[in-house]
């Protein structure tokens, strides 16, 4: 009988002796908190993230209160975004020291939803990096243009390293996904860990959610989380209409 090797556990957050930071980055479309928020909070806590790139955060009545409640339920703090970024939101742990934040609205196409980016520059241990949460268009041409704007925004952040995560509404073979993967590391492709497909949660058929990192960041593992303490399949299915993507990354010190 052949014994299959056990999958490697995803590294925990830590600071290395040289000042580099091992961080956990979570990307999660939360569907405006319309589902089981208790299950959602349990999933996020089980992932123990340093940075959370949220998509479809509440955008309307009392949206700030809803975002603050999600942060409090997950032992995190609000970094940037929300309605002011048309849905993308950034949360972080107390490991992160905030240098600056900016919410960016992308050009509006008549008849389509407004899209935006939640961005921040943070320091964790001796590492400095930019972070972007995105949710790209359902329309192919607009989505591809937004991928280009996203890359331009990363360049404009003037940081040594950056992480981008979000709901791309595109598969790896699609034009927008390939445009991002041509410039950035597709973390799941570089170091697969956990599950691959992210939508829909009951019987996932597509990988439309992803974490990307600039060159120089070491990918230690990336995928849909499974077998983490406190994480259950029932919570993953009840929390929202996407599965999350969790990445462990080593960000060099400096900058």
Buried (B, 14 or more C-beta within 10 A) or exposed (E): EEEEEEEEEBBEBEBBEEEBBBBBBBBBBBBBBEBBBEBBBBBBBBBBBBBBBBBBBBBEEEBEEBBBBBBEBBEBBBBBBBBBBBBBBBBBBEBBEBEEBBBBEBEEBEEEBEBBBBBBBBBBBBBBBBBBBBBBBEBEEBBBBBBEBBBEBBEEBEBBBBBBBBBBBBBBEBEBBBBBBEBBBBBBBBBBBBBBBBBEBEEBEBBBBBBBBBEBBBBBBBBBBBEBEEBBEEBBBBBBBBBBBBBBBBBBBEB
